[in-house]
């Protein structure tokens, strides 16, 4: 079903799962694009260098993960405007480790067009790495 207006949204509905590209190539390219490639000791581009810093491997940058959440919302509804995303990073997302983003509709305000979503990012072991909420605005009619 295509989500174009607030009337298309059902309370409790699960959004389609979203699998982002967490490859080392993607995290390296992203880190480079935002100016975090050089001088960061390889924490986003090299597993061994990241481990030497005490990390479990090269990280998916937090702002990249926030972009994944926004992409998931827009793949659910191209008409949606993401007003706010609030997240808690419980554990690092590691490059080259697949993850899945899920969301559920937890509030629908048909008068204002605001939908609240609960978000989770889990790794392939189904461990929650990131969770949060998003306020999304959809057209009323």
DAUR-V314885 format. One record per pair of residues at least 12 apart in sequence whose C-alpha atoms are under 8 Angstrom apart, sorted by the first residue. I is the first residue (numbers start at 1). J is the second residue. D is the distance in whole Angstrom. If there is no record, write none. Layout:
BEGIN
<<I	J	D> <I	J	D>>
END
This chain:
BEGIN
<<2	76	8> <2	77	7> <3	76	7> <3	77	5> <3	78	8> <3	79	7> <4	77	6> <4	78	7> <4	79	6> <4	80	8> <4	138	7> <4	139	7> <5	79	7> <5	113	8> <5	138	5> <5	139	5> <5	140	6> <5	141	6> <6	108	8> <6	110	6> <6	113	5> <6	114	8> <6	115	8> <6	138	5> <6	139	6> <6	140	5> <6	141	7> <7	110	7> <7	140	7> <7	141	8> <9	108	7> <10	105	7> <10	108	8> <11	105	5> <11	106	6> <11	107	6> <11	108	6> <12	104	6> <12	105	5> <12	106	6> <13	104	6> <13	105	5> <14	102	8> <14	103	6> <14	104	4> <14	105	7> <15	76	7> <15	102	7> <15	103	5> <15	104	6> <15	105	8> <16	76	7> <16	102	7> <16	103	8> <17	72	8> <17	100	6> <17	101	6> <17	102	5> <17	103	8> <18	72	6> <18	100	6> <18	101	5> <18	102	7> <19	98	7> <19	99	6> <19	100	5> <19	101	6> <20	68	6> <20	98	8> <20	99	7> <20	100	7> <20	101	8> <21	98	8> <22	60	7> <22	94	8> <22	95	5> <22	96	6> <22	97	7> <22	98	6> <22	99	8> <23	95	5> <23	96	4> <23	97	7> <24	44	8> <24	45	6> <24	46	8> <24	58	7> <24	95	5> <24	96	6> <25	45	7> <27	44	6> <27	45	7> <27	59	8> <27	60	6> <27	61	7> <27	64	8> <27	95	7> <28	44	6> <28	45	5> <30	64	7> <31	44	6> <31	45	8> <31	61	7> <42	58	7> <43	55	8> <43	57	7> <43	58	5> <43	59	6> <44	58	5> <44	59	5> <44	60	6> <44	61	7> <44	95	8> <45	58	6> <45	59	8> <46	58	6> <56	94	7> <57	94	6> <57	95	7> <58	94	6> <58	95	6> <59	92	7> <59	93	6> <59	94	5> <59	95	5> <60	92	8> <60	93	5> <60	94	6> <60	95	5> <61	93	8> <66	85	8> <69	101	7> <69	119	8> <70	82	7> <72	101	7> <79	138	6> <79	139	7> <80	136	6> <80	137	6> <80	138	5> <80	139	8> <81	136	6> <81	137	5> <81	138	7> <82	134	7> <82	135	6> <82	136	5> <82	137	6> <83	134	8> <83	135	5> <83	136	5> <83	137	7> <84	134	6> <84	135	5> <84	136	7> <85	132	7> <85	133	6> <85	134	4> <85	135	7> <86	132	5> <86	133	5> <86	134	6> <87	130	7> <87	131	6> <87	132	4> <87	133	7> <88	130	6> <88	131	5> <88	132	6> <89	129	6> <89	130	5> <89	131	7> <90	128	7> <90	129	5> <90	130	6> <90	131	8> <91	128	8> <91	129	5> <91	130	7> <92	129	6> <93	123	8> <93	129	7> <97	123	7> <97	124	7> <98	123	6> <98	124	6> <99	121	7> <99	122	5> <99	123	4> <99	124	6> <100	121	6> <100	122	5> <100	123	6> <100	124	8> <101	119	7> <101	120	6> <101	121	4> <101	122	7> <102	119	6> <102	120	5> <102	121	7> <103	117	6> <103	118	5> <103	119	4> <103	120	6> <104	117	5> <104	118	5> <104	119	7> <105	117	5> <105	118	7> <106	118	6> <110	140	7> <111	140	7> <112	137	8> <112	140	7> <113	137	5> <113	138	5> <113	139	6> <113	140	5> <114	135	7> <114	136	6> <114	137	5> <114	138	6> <115	135	6> <115	136	5> <115	137	6> <115	138	8> <116	133	7> <116	134	6> <116	135	5> <116	136	6> <117	133	5> <117	134	5> <117	135	7> <117	136	8> <118	131	8> <118	132	6> <118	133	5> <118	134	7> <119	131	5> <119	132	5> <119	133	6> <119	134	7> <120	132	7>>
END
